Amino acid sequence: MIKGVIRLLLQIFPRPFLIRLSLLINRIIAVFLIGNKVECPVCGGKFRKFLPYGYTKETGRDNCLCPKCLSLERHRLMWLYLKNETDFFSKNLRVLHIAPEQCFYKRFKELSNLNYTTGDLESPIADVHFDVQEIPFDENTFDVVICNHVLEHVDSDSKAMSELFRILKPNGFAILQVPMDTENPKTEEDSSVTDPKERERLYRQKDHVRLYGLDYINRLQKAGFAVSESKYSKKFPSDVAERHRLPIDEIFYFNQKL
């Protein structure tokens, strides 16, 4: 039943409203799930299980949404990567976070080493509102750019990638994760597909305009990034990965401007 309610909310209400709503109810839900079988590395919450999440029956997943901070598998993976593989939490950095996720926003904002700016078209927690295809900052402005699960929404991902590369400082890095079909070597996209139901069928969500394949790395490299790819979840012992509910097969892309 919980899975059906969450799916219905995701289908009916716009994202800005859901962000506000989540602030009111997530702490109440967390109380009923307190336990010690799963643990969120982002907020430190421990629960019997995580909540289900997904826009459709086909894409819905059990035991994935942290009821305390609203992290999903991909967020927990990114947090651990930033913590273990970069100096994000220790070095003085200027950061642009596009489409800031609720689980990260407050935590990044409070880090004294970060000059932290958020951007989005409409998010109520964004500092600056803009289209990622036309970013209103000078080139070589940011040490770090985070832009997760955004490029599948924009008409020209090549233009957006070029903009993200442009505003990044030399030796800076970007985290640009996207939904992927890792069994498909080629990205599927067709600009003539405008029907929401058909987009949902082809690209997993009605507001997606493509579903990336394994050629995603080629698109990033074409924009200028030096890309390192890994299945980072597999670096953890299986019991740790399961406790954090990490996405075992997700390819993590670390993108640098050299």
C-alpha positions in Angstrom: 0.0 0.0 0.0 2.8 2.4 0.9 4.4 1.8 -2.5 1.1 2.7 -4.3 0.6 5.9 -2.3 4.2 7.1 -3.0 3.8 6.3 -6.7 0.5 8.2 -6.8 2.0 11.2 -5.1 4.9 11.2 -7.6 2.5 11.0 -10.5 0.1 13.7 -9.4 2.1 16.5 -7.7 4.9 18.7 -9.0 8.4 18.2 -7.6 8.5 21.6 -5.7 5.3 20.7 -3.9 6.7 17.2 -3.0 9.9 18.8 -1.6 7.8 20.9 0.8 5.6 18.0 1.7 8.5 15.7 2.4 9.8 18.2 5.0 6.6 17.7 7.0 6.1 14.0 6.9 9.5 12.3 6.6 10.4 12.5 10.3 7.0 11.1 11.3 7.5 8.1 9.0 11.0 7.5 10.2 9.9 6.9 13.8 7.8 3.9 12.7 10.7 2.3 10.8 13.4 2.6 13.4 15.6 -0.5 13.5 19.1 -1.7 12.6 19.0 -3.6 9.4 19.7 -0.8 7.0 21.7 2.4 7.5 21.9 5.6 5.5 25.5 7.0 5.3 24.1 10.4 4.4 22.1 11.1 7.6 23.2 8.2 9.8 19.6 6.9 10.2 19.2 3.2 11.0 15.9 1.4 10.1 14.2 -1.9 9.7 14.0 -1.1 6.1 13.9 1.9 3.7 10.7 3.0 1.9 9.7 2.0 -1.6 10.1 4.5 -4.4 9.2 4.7 -8.1 7.0 6.5 -10.6 5.5 3.4 -12.2 5.1 -0.3 -11.3 7.9 -1.1 -13.8 10.4 1.3 -12.3 9.3 1.0 -8.7 11.8 -0.4 -6.1 11.4 -1.7 -2.6 13.7 -0.8 0.3 15.4 2.2 -1.3 14.2 5.6 0.0 15.6 6.8 3.4 12.6 8.0 5.5 14.8 10.5 7.4 16.7 12.4 4.7 15.0 11.0 1.5 18.3 9.7 0.0 18.0 7.0 -2.7 20.6 4.4 -3.7 22.3 6.8 -6.1 22.6 9.5 -3.4 24.1 7.2 -0.9 26.6 6.1 -3.5 27.6 9.7 -4.4 28.0 10.6 -0.7 30.4 7.7 -0.1 32.3 8.5 -3.3 32.7 12.2 -2.3 33.7 11.2 1.2 36.2 8.5 0.4 37.6 9.5 -3.0 37.7 13.3 -3.1 38.5 16.3 -0.8 35.0 17.6 -1.1 34.5 17.6 2.7 37.9 19.1 3.6 39.2 21.5 1.0 37.9 25.0 0.4 35.8 24.7 -2.8 33.3 26.7 -4.8 30.4 24.4 -5.6 27.5 24.7 -8.0 24.7 22.2 -7.2 22.1 22.0 -10.0 18.7 20.5 -9.1 19.8 20.1 -5.4 18.6 17.0 -3.8 16.8 17.3 -0.5 19.1 14.9 1.2 22.2 16.9 0.4 21.0 20.5 0.4 21.2 21.3 4.1 24.3 19.2 4.8 26.3 20.8 2.0 25.0 24.3 2.9 26.4 23.8 6.4 29.9 22.8 5.4 32.2 25.7 6.3 34.7 24.7 3.6 32.2 25.1 0.8 31.1 28.3 -1.1 27.9 26.6 -2.0 25.4 27.8 -4.7 22.3 26.0 -5.8 20.5 26.3 -9.2 17.4 25.0 -10.9 14.6 26.0 -13.2 11.9 26.0 -10.5 13.1 24.3 -7.2 12.0 26.3 -4.1 15.4 25.6 -2.5 17.5 26.9 -5.4 19.5 30.1 -5.0 19.5 30.9 -8.8 17.0 29.9 -11.4 18.2 29.0 -14.9 18.2 26.5 -17.7 21.2 24.2 -17.6 21.6 24.7 -21.4 22.3 28.4 -20.6 24.1 28.7 -17.3 24.5 32.4 -16.2 28.1 32.1 -14.8 31.4 32.9 -16.2 33.8 30.2 -17.4 36.2 28.7 -14.9 34.0 29.7 -11.9 33.5 26.5 -9.9 35.8 23.9 -8.5 32.9 21.3 -8.3 29.7 21.0 -10.3 27.0 18.5 -9.2 24.2 17.9 -11.7 22.5 14.5 -11.1 19.5 13.1 -13.1 19.1 16.3 -15.0 20.5 15.7 -18.5 17.8 13.2 -19.4 15.3 16.1 -19.1 16.9 18.7 -21.4 16.5 19.0 -25.2 20.2 19.4 -26.0 22.3 17.4 -23.5 25.4 18.3 -25.6 24.8 22.0 -25.0 24.2 21.4 -21.3 27.4 19.3 -21.0 29.4 22.0 -22.8 28.0 24.6 -20.4 28.9 22.5 -17.4 32.4 22.0 -18.7 32.7 25.8 -19.4 31.9 27.0 -15.9 34.2 24.4 -14.3 37.7 25.5 -13.3 40.7 23.7 -14.6 41.4 20.6 -12.4 37.8 20.8 -11.2 35.4 17.9 -11.3 31.7 17.3 -12.0 29.3 14.6 -10.8 26.8 14.1 -13.6 24.9 10.8 -13.0 22.0 9.9 -15.2 19.5 7.0 -15.5 21.0 4.3 -17.7 20.2 1.1 -19.5 23.5 -0.6 -19.0 22.6 -3.4 -21.3 22.2 -1.0 -24.2 25.4 0.2 -26.0 23.5 3.2 -27.5 21.5 6.0 -26.0 17.8 5.9 -27.1 16.3 9.2 -28.0 13.8 10.6 -30.5 12.7 14.2 -30.5 9.5 13.4 -32.3 8.3 11.4 -29.2 6.3 13.9 -27.2 3.4 11.8 -25.8 4.0 11.5 -22.0 2.9 7.8 -21.9 5.2 6.9 -24.8 8.1 8.7 -23.1 7.4 6.8 -20.0 7.4 3.5 -21.9 10.6 4.3 -23.8 12.6 6.4 -21.3 11.1 5.3 -17.9 9.6 8.6 -17.0 7.1 10.9 -18.8 9.4 14.0 -18.5 12.5 12.2 -19.9 13.6 12.8 -23.4 16.1 10.0 -23.7 17.5 6.9 -21.9 21.2 6.7 -21.8 23.2 3.7 -22.9 26.9 2.8 -22.4 27.8 5.5 -25.0 27.2 8.1 -22.3 30.9 8.3 -21.6 31.5 9.3 -25.2 29.1 12.2 -24.9 30.9 13.4 -21.8 34.3 13.1 -23.4 33.0 15.0 -26.5 32.1 17.9 -24.2 35.7 18.0 -23.0 35.7 16.0 -19.8 38.3 13.5 -18.8 36.1 10.7 -17.5 36.9 7.9 -15.1 34.2 5.2 -14.8 33.7 2.5 -12.2 31.1 0.3 -10.5 32.0 2.0 -7.2 29.5 0.0 -5.1 31.4 -3.1 -5.8 34.4 -1.7 -3.9 32.5 -2.3 -0.7 32.0 -5.7 1.0 28.7 -7.2 0.0 27.2 -6.8 3.5 28.1 -3.1 3.7 26.7 -2.5 0.2 23.5 -4.3 1.2 23.2 -2.4 4.5 23.5 0.9 2.7 21.3 -0.4 -0.1 23.8 0.8 -2.8 23.1 0.4 -6.5 25.4 -2.5 -7.2 25.5 -2.2 -11.0 25.4 1.6 -11.4 28.3 3.0 -13.3 29.8 6.0 -11.5 31.3 8.7 -13.7 34.0 11.1 -12.3 34.4 13.9 -14.8 37.4 16.3 -14.7 38.4 19.4 -16.6 42.1 18.9 -17.1 
